Structure formats: structure tokens, C-alpha cells
């Protein structure tokens, strides 16, 4: 177990971001996503909830998350970027890019991003992302051009930091920053960097919507950070399940896979694994 969490250092580190004064730490909770959702439904706009341990943490598709007390970074971030609901599909990629930048800066390790929400080293998972959102009527100035507005989004991020090992059923599937580097990484440092980079990414999504582009598109940057987006042989759970080769992201950020019959298919919600796994 890592040392006691240093919340004051995190609060100092996020000054000037949307999370300033809005980071909450808990020794143990059922789910940080649930805490963030409760706050969002009560009217909160921004915030971050982090726990040493989650007793009911979950991933996409209802998968559970192994939560060793004090060894991992388990946090949920509430954001309200003021964009159409359709833009929420970019948030898992934004969070992945933020996590990759944070880990690189803190440890020198380069995470691989498995579309749309897994943080990987090789075929072993080091972290995951779960986004839960709600919609509302668009502001009058939008008219009917963009559809519903994104009322809020809760971005849950679990990252294995100091784990020295895993239960037998996970040993071939999971890894941690410590196992990859052999060095300690402070959770507080990783969290501060994660929140700062995520703040930048969310502001970037807002700028893209308002037409003030300041960098390459999120799809271009995600594809450059991921070995999974193109040229990877994968199995896909959707559409009854199939196998094929990844062929990049389309203009809306969905993964394209050419199946074994030669048909180009779009993956809409994940469930992508290496065809060599298992």
C-alpha cells in the first residue's frame, strides 16, 4: 500500500484548472463515478473524486475493476464543456490522451491506447476509462443544428500505479506502472498531471465546437498514440462477433475494421481485443 494520500499537494497542483478547489479524496468508497453523478445531478459543474479503494468500481460493460487499497489511482472527473451530446463520444479518447501524457511525464513510460477506452502496455491492461453522461435541451442560439446538448459527463479513470502483483486470474491480463518500470510513482503526481492534461483536452473539445481549432484533431492525435487503430488483427464483440484488421478511425471517431470477408465495418461501442488473446 502506498503512503497516505497528500491532498494538499494535489490541490496546489491543479490551481488554474477547472478542478481548482474541487478535488475530493476518500479512503474507501463504493464508486467514485457514483459520487460524481450524485454531485452532477445536484447541479455541480466540475470536480474530481479520488479514492484509495473502490469496493464497487466498474468498467465498461459492467466489468468489475480490481482495486488494491492505496496502490491504484481511482478517480472520477465531472465536466460540463458546453458542447453537443454527440461530442461526448470524444471524451474517452480525450481521457486516454490525458492519461498517456500524464504517465509519460511522470514515469517516462508510453501507454498504448486501445480504442476507445483502455490503457495498455502490450496486451496487458494498466487502466480503463468509463464515461457516463446526460443530455439536455440545446440553448436557443444553437437552433436545431446540433441536437441535444451534453448536460454533464462523468469520466471515470482507473489506473494501476503501485501494484506488485495481481490475483491469478488477472496475472496475464493486467500490469501496473510499477511492474513496467520497477520504480515508484506517486499517485498524487500522476493525478495532478492527469487533471491538468484532461482540463486541456476538454477545453480543446470546446474549442473545436466553437471553431477555434488550436491543434491537430483529437482523432489524428489518438491514432498516432495507438497501435490498435490501424493494422491490428482484432476480434470485435459487436454484430454477433467477428475478426478482422483495424483500418483507422472514420470522420466521426469510430473504429473501422475490415472483416475476414473483406467488408468494412464500424465499431460503435468498443469490445475490441487482439485476435491473438486467449
Steps between C-alpha positions, in 0.01 A plus 500: 500500500622846414552777755209713622352707220626861494190697400652847566771435240235403246299814576809713442578316180162563336486874564383679188304203363129428512572268794646770726341463845292207376706188577359263761689203647361192676670201658233262373178543301263278307561688175653839425279519190192477721624787718563713192159415353324594824680835499417557133130430555508749788631771267881479529688592181861390554681285752720199565444216745791267582513197728767270638261211447173434314284218632252507210707650219394404152621519144325503167248225444458450876850355544639528851828673576762351732568772756799438727479751789748783451674346200285639222364832386121482499341828408194646333490841339189709439510734202243724330670624183192654338501291181249281315427156642654348187838637608490281813633217284834685497536497878643145536766589243566833674542320832729241339722769353509682835593180685769420246652848531486485881666159520770599252579816694496325840685180410637512146277203409293512181150364540331348196135597449255228401198664342300641656580474868775259606848595623746231399859379507519235229204269550478574873255755631626769737186708521157571366254780439122511548297804389142556618308800373163672490336725244280808508325728255743710295525875567282713269799638309584151373166460330446146374843466342679293763233299676493456880767661717734311729373591847794341678744213467668294770832355387610212720867402477663205671878468473723233653788689656684315779366145465774238552276219383145391420269209580573187294213560259639844411876439487512451123254783434603787728807706579594817688733796472722340764516164323585671172766733637622344824471844659254670734271767360307723739126484442476870578745589223318285246163643605611863473641440154191305397264777611706771332519313170134404517406862563693591184333223299148598610569863418623377162169323437326827581729694265438253219125551539528878492733491201814614682730212406840518664652158431464183297164329525449266792457211255836568336676522836327189635591298191864607537498385865338162435635183341143369491343748260655370178660172392403298808332163471207506743183331608192719546206415725240702308281370220510144621879509522754498221873514426690739277762771463469853637499767228506832687234734636227649286411870495283457811762315704361149466737210442498341155568127471526304179359158584620169363246519217650830388208711621582832670311525828468771766553420867260722693555415866822311560548134585821479294766246592812364338419195289806341661358529855369185658 
